[in-house]
Every structure is written in structure tokens, then in C-alpha cells.
Amino acid sequence: MVPPVHDIATLLQRPALQALPAPLRHALAEAAAQDGADAGMPDPVGVAADTLDTLAALSADGDVMLAALLYAVPALQSAVRSGTGMSAALADLREGQAAAAQVWALHAEQERSVNTEGLRRLLLAIVRDLRVVTILLARQLARMRAAGALPEPERQALARLTRDIHAPLANRLGIWQLKWELEDLAFRYLQPQVYKQIATQLDEKRTGRERYIAAVIASLQKALAEHGIRAEISGRPKHIYSIWRKMQRKQVGFDELYDLRAVRIAVDDVAACYAALGVVHALWVPIPSEFDDYIARPKANDYRSLHTAVVGPEGRTLEVQIRTHEMHAQAELGVAAHWKYKEGKGGGDAFDRKIAWMRRLLEGSGEATGEGTLAGDLDAELVEDRVYALTPKGEVVDLPRGGTVLDFAYHVHTMVGHRTRGAKVNGRIVPLNHVLRSGDRVEILTSKEPEPRRDWLLPANGFLASGRSRDKVRAWFHKLDRTRNLQAGRELLEKELKRLGLHQADLAGVAKKFHADSIDDLYIQVALGDVGPHQVGRALHEEQRAAAEPDAPALPVRRPPRRVAAPGKSKFTVQGVGNLLVQLARCCQPVPGEPIAGYLTRVRGVTVHRADCASFARLAAASPQRVLPVEWGQAGGGYEVDVQVTALDRKWLLKDITTLIAQEEANVLDINSQGNRASGRVHLRLRLKVADFGQLSTLLGKLDALPGVEDARRSG
């Protein structure tokens, strides 16, 4: 047990500082002996000592230890300046700690814990040396351990900062020792009643749990030894915050958790991990839903292990974690594990790759508790290529390197950018092409009306560095002609959908398929020729068919579904009936591929309607028990459909129509014509046999394009 530290002289005698060169330690001791050496210390001496001990446990190097010491005792900086001198690395470590105070101040300004991800990004952006983050984590842990002596408001603020900034960073870096304790301490002070309740429940059952775990370990050691597997087995401590999180996530009580009783098995290699897993599953019955293979699929922070839950002795649930010794070191110490093994192993390149990976991971959005991946982010900019500016309220705005105040305005909101007329940075008026730096606080000055300028788009003027912002300005000028394009596109599309009998369909889902933000944008795409009306019609039909397949129709079914129709003997497969007569409804004449539904008549068997048929809707409302699910079968031969054509009465009109139908490999079953001498138009009604909806859509489009044809559409 290391005795408590009450003065700077004793602090300098900590084992953690013995790795420093002897001349430097001597100079530090002389500076500490001066009067007023303890002036300006941000924390008590005990907090500084605890910080150094934690860094030593993480195998931090001499520069890290010295930087942490100089921050804790500012009076000792004179010893470094007058003695050995300050290296560039040490200067970066000291500057990074000082710069981090800006993030703490911004967090304190926020009434609620909002945009904490932005604050973590800002912290990393202003830190040149990643090792600073480890110093900050170790110091925060020491402060949390001593927080019990602080006034309640200060303790609460410290706990919120730990929860929002430090614990997630420790999680991202995979430094589990720090992460768990930071989470537990923050939870203890933020929700003391819940913390006390869980701690009491754990303590009440501790003796029985320890006895149980001892028996489990003995059984496992014997079974593994019989299979020739060398392993170290230990009970796994369960942290209170993780218990509470799991109770919240799974909506279960304390006694329903599987992993309150847990052991950890450490083996030599990956093959032994899976061999040990087989022994565990042979010894006790596994719970399939509780198995996770984080070796084959590591977590986003590179955590690797096998997790399984079994029904152990006495019928109690038991969690077992299986990993190699190397995985265990990585899980416990995270980055520190690589510091520890860097020297003497020829792993410099691997270490550098690890550092690059950590920087990308720290940049990634979302908490590391999720299963997000960095794969595929090959074009993502690194942290050093981003700028994190602040709104007047302290919210962080993420911009590309070289971002201007005008970029900032457009990232806040498109209309803020359109209305920008000036800006202030850190209280000083600046031009719109002023380039921002991380930590700048920006206030945008706006006019009442949006008035973007075309010269903002010129790269030589330097107003916009972000492609996203330039796209918004372009969109503004593009939308000046929006009204005319909107009307033209609406007319073209409505004509096509009316012809296909789809004019009452909802276009919202189809708009998203063509990357249109709204139905109006889809109309504009049609007007500009980016999307053809027939493409929209086909996509709409496919959407309706896909929606109908799982649940068609979503109406009461009289009895459980049962396929009865033999393949090749019917055009339909009818579910839930025997060998009844099946026929198409004349009112809507459904075509294969369309959503359909069946109605059991009294004398004509099952009548098949289109799902959106008005007649079917009336019948279903009156007698829902007669509604049956119907599927299109695989039988060929074609399907009948009525088509109406309105055209100018010209020579060879009928010949052109029938020739086109023949070329499309459809058959004409019947033709009726009715002429109007006053208007010079003729109305044709054709009964055709087509293969499917796709053929019908193509045929209608080509009929409509014939000379003199004004309209070609499906009847019904």
C-alpha cells in the first residue's frame, strides 16, 4: 500500500517518476524546495500522485510522466527550462493539456449534455499528440476518486464531464480499466440512489457468488486439463454502471441478468480459445442467444474475445469469456498494451499503424458501444483535416480544413447561408472568406431576405471551401426556374400514370428511389429528362407488388392459408380454399405482376380483383369473411386486358396500330371503333392478350408515340 502524498517533495519520490533521468529529478527537487512551489496547482497533491500512478500502470513513457507532473505543479517548469531543456514532444504534451481546458469550459456552458460528440472531436483536433488524451483520462480518474470531498454542485459537474467526454474516449481507445472506473464513479455521483441499490444487491449476494465462482473455476480447471488446454481462470468483476446499462437495454430486473456470475479464461492462442469454448459447452448447456464471437468479428475499438452464457451448476446462469493472453492485455490496457510491448519486438510499423487506426476511430461518429465499422471510409478525412468551430452557444460545427465563415453559415442551416451578410469571429468583424481555425467562435450576421451571390461559387474568390456549401448555392439558382420545370414534369408524369392506371398511387416511396427529396423534385427530374415517366411507372408498379407480397391482402382471412392449385393447371395459386373455380374480375381486369386479392362469390367461385379495385373494396367492406389471399401462378399463355386509344382519324391508322401490337408479340382479340365526324377523332377499344405488366407498359408507350395518337391507356 503506497502511503498518501501530502507535499511536492513526497510526490517527487513516487515510483512512477523514478524512470526520469537523475539530473532532471535533482533539478525538480531543487525547484520543489523553493518557497511557493505549491502555488498555482490546479489539483491537490494527492490527485497529482494518483494521476502519475495511473499513467505508470498504463506504461506511459518519460515525456508523458513529466508533462503530467509539470501541469500538476507549474512551479517545476523552471527546472526543465533551466536544466535539460524542453523537447518539442514535451512542449506539445503541455500545450495539449492547456488547450483541453477550452473543451471543459464549453461543456460547462451547456445546460444539457448536447453535442458531446462534437466536443470530443474538438478535443482531439486541438491535441497534437494523442498521448495527451491518456494524461487527461488519468487525471480525470484521479479527480473522480477524490470527488467525494467536493461540494455537491462541483461533484455533479465533474461527473457529467466524465460521463460525456472522458468515459467515451476511454471506451474508444479500448482502455477498459479506466473506462469502467470512470463510468462507475460518474454513475455513483449522478444517480446515487440507483447506484446504492445495485451495489447493495451485489454486496448481499457476494459471499454466495464467490463460493459459486470458486466451484465453477475448479470444475473448469479440471475439464480443461483433461483436454490438455493450458489456461488461467479467474472470476470477472461486474461493474455497476454496466449492470444498470444492461438492465435498461434489456428491460430486465437485477436477478434476470445472465452475467452477474462470470469467469474469464485466458489461453495461449486463438485455436485454444475455440477448444476451450467446446469444453465449456460440453460441460454445461449453452444459451444460444447469449453467444458472441468478437474474435471473428471484433468490436469497433478492436476488442476481441469469445462471450458465452451457460446454465451452470445448480441450474444458475453463468457467463464465460474466453480470450488469449494478448487479447486480455489489449482489453485491459488498450493502447497502453502496445506501449508496453513496443520496445524490443521490432513492431514499430505495427505500432504506427495502430496509432493511425486510433486516430480514425476517435474521429468516427457514434459511440463505440455500437457495431459501426470504419471499413469503406477510405475517402474520409482524418482528424487533422477537419476544423471544429463554435456557435455563439458553444455548439461545435464540423468543417473541412480551409472552411470559411460562409461555409460555417451553410453548415448551420441552408437559409442561414443564403441570408449571410457578414460575420464575427471571436468578437471581431471579418470578411466572408475568412478561414476558420479549430476553437473559433463564430457569429453570423444575416439579412431578412435570402440573396446568395453568384461570385460565391468562384474558387478564386475563396468564399466556399466545402463542396456541400457550393451545392447549396447552385441549388438556389437552379430553383429560380423551378416553377416552370415543376409544372411540365407533373403533366408528363400524370399522363403516363393515368395511361397505366396508376394515377392514384402514392409517389413518396418512388421519389426516394430516384434520390428525390420530395415529389416536386421528382417532377423536376422528369421535366429535365433525368428520369423517364415510364421509369417511374415501372418503379411504382414494382413497389406496389413488393408491398403486397408479404401480407397480400391485409384483410381478414377465413382460415389458415394452404396452397392447393397444381402448377401448370391454373393461372393462379389460391390460398385457403379447395379446387374452386378461379376467374378474373371484369371490372378491373388485373394483369400478372399487379397486387391482387380474391373474393369468394356464391356461384362463380373465386373472383380475382386488383388490390386497389373500387368494386373489390365495396365487396370486402360488406363481407370481409369472403376475402381470400391470391397469388399469381406460373402458368403461361397470356392475360387479357382492355386498352382505349384516342386518335385523329387518318389513313392507315388501324393498320399501324395492329402492326405495332404484332411487333410487340401481343395478340388482338377484339376491336371496337367509334368515330366522331365533327372532331375528326376516333375512339378505339381493343381487347389484347399480353404476357405481363411490363409488356403492357411498353406497348402503351409505343402506341402513344404513333402519329396521330392522342392518348393510349388501359381501361378499368
N, C-alpha and C positions, 0 to 999 in steps of 0.2 A: 504494500500500500504506500503510494507516494505521499509524503506529508503535504499539507496545504501550503500555498505560497502567499506571503504577506508583503513582500518587498521586492524591488527590482533585483537586488543582489542575489536573493534566493532564486528568482526567476532565471537568472543567467546560469545557474548551476543545474538546470534541468537536463536530464539525459538527452533530450531532444536536440540540444544545442551543442553537444559535445563533438558533433561532426564538423563544426566550423573550425577554420584554421586557428591555431593557438594565438598568433599575433592579433587576429581580429577579436578573439574572445577577451584578450587582455585590454585592447582598446575600448571595447564595450564596457568592461568592468570599471575602467577609469572614468568613462563618461557617466556611468551609473552612480559613482561616488560623489559627483558634483551635487551641490545644493540645487533643489528644484528639479531634479531629474524626473520626478513623477508628475510634473506639471503637464497639462495638456493631454493626458491619457484618456482615450475615448471609453475605455472599459476598466474595471478593477483588475488588479494584478492577477487574481485568480482566474479570470476569464482569459487573459493572455496566456497563462500557463496551460490551461485546458486546450486552447487553440493549438499551441505548439505540440502538445502530447497527441492530439488527434492527427495532425499532419505527420508526425513521426510514425504513427500507426499505419498511415497511408503511404509510407516510404517516400515522403517528399524529399527533394534534393536540398542542398545547402542554400541556393538562391531563394527558394520558396520559404524556408525556415527564417532566413534573415529578413526577407521582405515582410513577413507576418510580424516579426519582432519589431522592426522599425516603425511599422504602422501602429502597433500597440504602445510603444514607448518612443514618441517623436524625438525626445531629448537625445537618444542614442544615435541619431543620424549624423551628428557632428563627428562621431568616432569613425564612421565609414568614410566621410568626406576627407577627413584629415589623415586617415590611415591608409588603408588599401585602395581607396578609391571606389567609385560606384560604376559597376559594369552596365552596359546597355540593357541586358536582360533584367538586372535588378531594378533599374530605373523604370522599365515597362511594368514590372510587377507592382512597384509602389504607385505609379500613376494609375494603373488599373484599379487598385483598391480605392484611391481617392475619387476616381470617376464614378465608381459604383454608387457613391453617396447620392448622385443625381437621381438614380433609379429609386433608391429608398425614399427620397423626398417626393418624387412623383407618385409613388404608391400611397404615401401618407396623405397626399392631396385628394385622392379619390375616396368619396364617401362609401362607395361599394367596390368590391373587388371585380372591376370590369377591365377588359383588355389586358389581363395579366400576361397573355402570350406575347403581346406587343412589348411589354416591359422586359420580359425575358430576352426577346430579340434585341432590344435596345441595349441591354446589359452586355450581351455578347458582342455587339457592334462596337462599343466603346472600349472593350477589353482587347488589347493587342496580344496578350499572352494567355492562352487557355488555362494555364496553371493558376491564374488569379481566381477563377471560379472555385477551385478547390480550397483556396485560402478563405474565400467568402463563406463557403459551406462550413468549414471547420470552425470559423469564428461565430457563425450564427448558431451552431450547435452548442458551443460553449456559452453563448449568451442565453439560449433557451434553458440550459441546465441551471443557470443562475437566476432565471426569471422569477422564481418564487419569492425573492426578496423585493421585487419591484412593485410600485403602486399598480392597482388593477388596470387603469387606462393604458399605461405603458406596456404592461404584460399582454394585454389584448392586441395592441398594435403590433408588438413584436411577433405574436403568434400568427396574426393574419399575414404579415410579411413572409414568415416562414412557410406557411401553407401555400401562398400564391407564387412565390419566386423560388425559394431555396429547395424545398422538397421536390418540386417538379424537375429542377435542374439536376439534383442528385439522382433522381429516377432516370432521366435521360442519359446521364453519364454511366448509369449502372453501378453507382457506389451505394450498395444496398445498406451497408452498416450505417451510413449517415442518413440515408433516405428514411429508413424505418424509425430511427430515433427522432428525427426532425418531425415526421408525421405524428408520432405518438405524443410528443411534447406539445405540438401545436394543438392537437385534438384535446389534450388534457386541459389546456387553458381556455380554449374556445367553447368547448362543451363539457364542462366539469362534471355535471350530473350524469351524463351518459357514460363518460369515461369511468367514473367511480363505480357505476353499476356493473359495467363489463369487467372491470378489474376485480370487483368483489366476487363476481361469479367465477372468474378464473381462479382466484385465491381459495375459494371454498372447496373447489374440486382438485386443487393442486396435488395434495397428498395421494389421492386415489389415482390421479392421472400419472404421476411419477412412478407409482408402483406398476401400473399397467404398461407404461412405456418400457420399464426395465425388463418386464417379462417378454414383451414383443422383441426387444433387442436381443435377448438371449436366444429366442426361437430363430430369429433371422440369422444370427451368427452361426448357429449350428447347421441350418439348412444351406447357407452359402458355403460353409466349409466342406460339407459333404459333396458339393458340386465343384470344389476346387477354385472358388472365387474369393480372391483376397479383397476385403472390404473393411472400411471404417464406418461404424454405425453410431449415430447419435440422435438424441431427441431434438426436434426442431422447435425453437421458440416461436410462439404465435404472438404477433404484435396487435395491440388493442385496436389501433386505427384500422388495420387490415380486417380484423374481425367485424368491426362496425360497417366498413365498406361492403363486405360480403353479405352481411345481414340486410343492408339496404338494397343491394343489387339483386339478390335472390328472393327478397321479401320472406325471409325465414327467421325463426327465433334462434336464440343462442344454442339451445340443445339440438337444433337440427343441422348444425354445421358439421361437415364431414372431417375437417382438418384441425379440430381442436386437439385431437390426439394425432401426432405426426412424428415420423422419424425420417432421417436423411441417411442415405447410403452413398459413400464415396468409394469409387473403384479406380482401377489403373487406366482403362481405355474405354472407347466407345462400345466395342464388342462386349466387354464385361457389363456395361450398362444394360444392354438388352438381355444378356444372360441372367443378370440379377432380376430384371423385370419378370422373366419367365419363372424364376424360383419363387418370387413373391406371389404371382398369380396362381402357381401350383399349390402354394401353402394356404392361401386364403382366397375366397371368392371375390373377384374384382367387381367394381361398379362401373359398367361401360361408359356411362355418361360423364364420368369424372376422370377420364384418361386424356392427357395432353402430352404430345411428343414435341417438346421445344428443342430437341436435338436436330431432328429432321427439318423442323420449321422454327428457327429461333425467333424470339421477340424482336421488336424494332430496336431495342437497346442491346442486342446481341446476347440476351440471356438464353442459356441453354441448359436443359435438364429434362428428365422424364418425371411426370407427375401422374400418380395413380391413386385411387381410393379403393379400399377393400373392406370386406366385412371380416374384421379380425377376431381374435379370441374374445370369448364371452358374447359374441354377436354384436360387438361395437364397431362403428366405422373408424377407419384408420387411414390417414394419408401417408403415402410413401413418396419421397423424392429421391431420384437416382441420378448421379452425375459423376464425372471424373474429378480427380483432384484439381486439375487445371480449371475445369468449369466452376468448381467450388471457389477457387481463388478469384476468378473473374466475377462471380456472382457476389462475393463478399466485399471485394475491394474495387471492382470495376477498373477504371483507368489506372488506379494505383497498382494493380497486379502487373500491368505492363511496365510501369516504372520499376517495380521490384526486379523484374527479370530481364530488363533491357541490357544491362551490362554483362559482358562475357558470354553472350549466346549468339552473337552475330545476327541479331534480329533488328538491326537499325531500320532497314527498309520496311519491315513489317510494322514497326512502331510508328514510322512516319505515315504509313497507310492508315493505321488506326487513328492517328490524330486527325487526318483528313476526314475519315469517316465520322469521327465525333463532331467535327465542325458542321458537317452536313446534317447530322442527326439533331444537333442543337438548333439548327435552322428550321427543321421540319415542323409543320403545323400539327396541332392536336397533341394530346398527352400520350406519353409512351405506354400507358396502360391499354391503349387501343392496339389494333393489329395492323396499323398502317405500314406501308413499305416505302423505301427510298428507291427501289428499283424502278426504272423508267423515268426518273427525274434527271436524266443526263444533261438536259439543257437548263436545268435550274441554276440560278446564280448563287454563288457562295455568299456567306455572311458578309465578307469583306466587300462585295459588290452591291450592297444594299445600304440605304440611308434611312434612318428612323427619326423622323421629325415629329414635333409635338403640336397638338392643337392648343388653343388657349386654356382648355380644361384639363390638359395633361394627357390626352389620349394619343396613342402612338400611331403614326401613319407610315406605312412601309413603302418606300420609293426606290427605284433603281439608282445606282451611283450616277451622279450628274443631274439628278432631279432638281427642277426649279420650283419656285413658289407657285407658278401656274400649274405645273404637274401636281403639286400638293393640293391645289384647289379642285382639280378634276378628280383626284383620288378621294377627296372628302365626299363630293357629290357632283354629278354632271352639271346640274344647274348652277352650283356654286362656281364652277369653272367658267360657264357661259357668261355669268354676271360679274366676273372679276374685273376690277378697275385699278387695283393697287394691292400692296401687301406690306406688312410689318414683320420683321424678323428680330426677335429679342428686343422688341420695342422700338426698332429703328425702321423708317421707311426705306424700302428697297425697290428696284425695278422688277418687272415681272420675269425677267430672265436671270434673276439672282439664283445661283447654285447653292443648294442647302447642304448642311453637314449634320451628322447624327447629333441629336440633342437640341437642335434649333427649335425654338418655339415660334410658330407662325400664326399670324392673324391675317385673314383675307378681307380686303375691303371690296364691297360689291355695290353694283347699281341696282335699280329697281327692275330694269328690263334686260333680258339676255341679249348681248351683242358681241358674239365672237368675231374676231378679225381674221381674214384670210392669211395675213402675214404671219400669224402664229404657226402656220403649217410649214413655213420655210425653214429648213435646218440651219441655214446660215444666220438666221436671226437669234437662234438659241433659246427660244421661248419654251419649247417642249422637248424633253429628252425621252419621254415614255411613249412607246407606240400605242399604248392603251389610251393615253390622253389625245394623241393625234387622231385616232379613230373617232373619238367623240366629237372633235371639231369637224372632221369630214362629214360625219353623220348629220351634224346640224345643217350644213349647207346642202347636203343631199336631200334633206327633208323639206327644203323650200319648195320643191316640186312634188311633194308627197301627195297633195290632194288630187292632182290630175292622175298620177300613177295609181292611186288607190281606187278611183272610180273605174278606170279601164280594167284593172285586174279583177275587180269584183264582177264586172259584166262578163268577162271571158270565162271566169271560173263558174259562175252561176249558170251560164249557158250549158257548159259541159256537164255539170252535176245534174241539171234538170233533164238533160238528154239521157243520162244513165239512171234516172230515178233515185238519185241520192241527194236531191236538193234540200231535204230536211235534216241531213246529217250534221253532227257537231264537228267543226273543223279544228277545235282546240288541240286535240291529240296529233292530228296530221301536221299542224303548224310546227310543233316541236320536232317532228321527224325531219322537216326541211330546214331546221335551225332558225325558224322564225320566232321572234319574241312574242308575237301576237298574231291574230287572224289578219289584222290590217297589214302587217308586214308580209304575210303570205300572199295577200292580194298584190302587193307591190312587186314581189318576186315574180309572180305570174305576168304582170304588166311589163316588167323589164326583160322577160324571157329567161330568167334564171331557173324557173320551174315551169314545166308544161302543164296545162289543165288536165290532160289525160294522166300525167303522173300523180296528180292529186287525187283524181278519181280512183285510180288503181290502189293507191295507198289507203284511201278511205275504205275501200271495199275489203282490203286485207285486214285493216284494223277491226272492222265490224265482225269479220269472220273469226279472227283470233279471240275477240272478246266473247263470242258466242260459244266457242268450242268447250271451255271448261264447265260452263254452267247452263248451256242452252237447253230449253229456255229457263229463266229464273222464275218459274211459276210452279205451283203445287203439282206434284206427281202422285198419281193414284196408287202406284205400287212400286216396289224396287225395280230398277232397270234390269233388263235381260235381253241380250241380243238373240234374235230368232231368225232373221232372214238369211237365207243361204246366199253366199257370194255368187254373183253372176245371174241370179234369178230375179232380181229386183233392182230398180234404180235407187232404192232407199234401204237403209237399215233402221228399223223401228224398234225402240227400246220399250219394254214393259208390256207388250201385247203378244198375242199368238199370231197365226197366219191370217191376218186381216187384209182386206183389200186396201191398197195404198194408191192415192191419186193426187195429182197437182190441183191446187185451187185455181179456178179460172179468174178470180178477182185480182190476183196479184202475179200469177204465173212465175213462181220462183225459178231461178237459174242456178245450176250447180256452183257451189262456192259461196253463195249468199247464206247468211244466217236464216235458219228455218225453224218452224215449230209445227207440231201435228195437233189436229183436233179430231176426236173420235165422234163421228156422226152416228145417227140412229140406224141408217140404212145403207150408207155408201162407204162404210169402213172408215179409214183414217184419211183426212184431207190435209195436205201439206201446204202451208202458207209461208210467205216471207215473214220474218220475225217482226217487222215493222208494219205489217199489213193492218189497215184500219178495221177491216171486217173481222180479222182474227182477234184483234183487241176487244171488239164488242162481244164476240162469242166467248172469249176467255173470261171476261168480266161477269158474264151471265152464268157460265158453267165452268168454273176453274177445274173441277174434278175431271173434265173431259180432255184437258190439255196433256199432251204426251211429248217427251223429247224425241226428236227425229234427227238422224244424221244422213248426209249424202253417202250413197253407196259407191261401189267401184264399177258398176256395170256401164258399158259404153252404149253407143247408138245415138247420142244426141238428145237435146231437150228443146221443146217448143217454146217460142216466145213471140209476142206480137210487137211490131215496130210500126210507128207512124212517120211518114215522110211528107213534108210540105215543100212544094217546088213550083217554079214557073213552068207552065205547060208549053214545053218545047218539043221539037222533033227529036226522036231517038232517046227521050228521057227514060222510058221504061226499059229499053234495051241496055242503056248504060247502067241502070240500077241492077238489073238481073245479072249482067256480065260481072259486075263488081262482086256481087254476092257469090257467084260461082268461083271467082278467083280466090276468095277468102275461104273456100271449101265449106260454105254453108249451103243449106237447101231451102228453096222456096216451096212452101206447102200450099199457100193460098195468097191471092192478091185481090184487093178491092180498091177501086178508084172512084173519086168523086171530084168533078171539075166545077170551077166557078168562072163562067164566061166574063162576068163583069170585072173581076180582078185579074183574070188570066192565070190563075193558080189552080193546081190540082193537089188533092189530098189522097195519099195512098196509105192503105193499111195492109201490111204484109205479115203473114204468119211464117216464121222461119224456124229451121231446126239448126241449133248451134251446139258446139261441144261444151262450152263453159262460159263463164262470165268474161274471161279475158278475150275470147274470140268475139263476143258480143260488143265489148268496149271498142276494140279495134275496128270492127265493121261499122259501127255507128259513126266513128270519127271519119272514116273514108267516105261514107255516104254523105255526110255533112259537107265534105270538101268537093263533091261533084258540082260541075257548073249548073247553076240554076236552082240548086237545092238550098232552101232557106232554113230548114230545120229537120233534123232526124233524131228521133227519140224513142225510147221504149214506152209501150203502153202499160197502163195499170199502176 
